[in-house]
């Protein structure tokens, strides 16, 4: 399961998760951290993969090219990788058409006119097509409204397979999962208070 972690220098938080067969580090915005904390998730705790997918769709969790910050965050622990969870991630996260990776994924248009292709590509795959790419948008800034604007502007075809996949992805709703987590954490806190009060009355 994804785990929320804090940078040791207090600069903020990041997330480790198993996505598409690899352990991935995602940056998380303060809004994303607040959303997890409001649902009862503290630093060092794990949460459902579907909630991470929801944070990603909202642009509140995202990957980026490997940087010094990325490597600083890579404090891996043995046994973190979960093969069953990685399989589940295939239905929850889009992937690069060339590498199968989720990291630093962009919606890309390469080529012109009839030869133009719409693809979802990670950084390495984009580098290989750099001279042909004339549109490259991180998925962290995409939304149904952005896709509609790209279609209306003639930049992408609504029938392109990556566009259909992204549209379906944005339609996935994790509202019930957030509510279940809040309810579960609230029950846990209530039980802890009762136990504490019982021990104090002894």
Residue pairs with C-beta under 8 A, 6 or more apart in sequence:
1 17
1 46
1 47
1 48
1 49
1 82
1 85
2 15
2 16
2 17
2 46
2 47
2 48
2 49
2 51
2 52
3 15
3 16
3 17
3 44
3 45
3 46
3 47
3 80
4 13
4 15
4 28
4 33
4 36
4 41
4 42
4 43
4 44
4 45
4 46
4 47
5 13
5 14
5 15
5 16
5 43
5 44
5 73
5 75
6 12
6 13
6 43
6 44
7 13
7 14
7 72
7 73
12 28
12 30
12 33
13 28
13 33
13 43
14 25
14 26
14 27
14 28
14 73
15 25
15 26
15 27
15 28
15 52
15 61
16 23
16 24
16 25
16 26
16 73
16 76
16 80
17 23
17 24
17 26
17 49
17 52
17 89
18 24
18 80
18 81
18 82
18 83
18 85
18 86
18 89
19 86
19 89
19 93
19 102
20 86
20 89
20 90
20 93
20 95
20 100
20 101
20 102
21 86
21 100
22 86
22 101
22 102
22 103
23 76
23 80
23 81
24 63
24 102
24 103
25 63
25 70
25 73
25 74
26 52
26 56
26 61
26 62
26 63
27 61
27 62
27 63
27 64
27 69
28 36
28 55
28 60
28 61
29 59
29 60
29 61
31 60
32 55
32 58
32 60
32 61
35 55
35 60
36 47
36 51
36 55
38 182
39 47
39 51
39 178
39 181
39 182
39 185
40 181
40 182
40 184
40 185
40 186
40 188
40 189
41 47
41 181
41 185
47 181
48 177
48 181
49 85
49 88
49 89
49 92
50 92
50 172
50 174
50 177
51 174
51 177
51 178
51 181
52 61
52 92
53 92
53 93
53 172
53 174
54 172
54 174
54 177
54 178
55 61
56 62
56 93
56 139
56 140
57 169
57 170
57 172
59 140
59 141
59 143
62 138
62 139
62 140
63 102
63 103
63 104
63 105
64 70
64 104
65 104
65 123
89 102
92 172
93 102
93 169
94 102
94 105
94 120
94 139
94 162
94 165
94 166
94 169
95 101
95 102
95 105
95 120
96 102
96 105
96 120
96 121
96 122
96 125
97 119
97 120
97 121
97 125
97 162
98 119
98 121
98 122
98 124
98 125
98 128
99 122
99 124
99 125
101 122
101 124
102 122
103 122
103 123
104 122
104 123
104 138
105 120
105 121
105 122
105 138
105 139
106 120
106 121
106 122
106 126
106 136
106 137
106 138
106 139
107 118
107 119
107 120
107 135
107 136
107 137
107 139
107 142
107 156
107 162
107 166
108 118
108 119
108 120
108 121
108 126
108 129
108 133
108 135
108 136
108 137
109 116
109 117
109 118
109 119
109 133
109 134
109 135
109 136
109 155
109 156
110 116
110 117
110 119
110 129
110 132
110 133
110 134
111 117
111 132
112 134
118 156
118 157
118 160
118 161
118 162
118 163
119 125
119 162
120 139
120 162
120 165
120 166
121 129
126 133
126 136
135 155
135 156
137 146
137 150
139 166
142 166
142 170
143 170
144 167
144 170
147 156
147 163
147 166
147 167
147 170
150 156
151 157
151 158
151 163
156 163
157 163
158 164
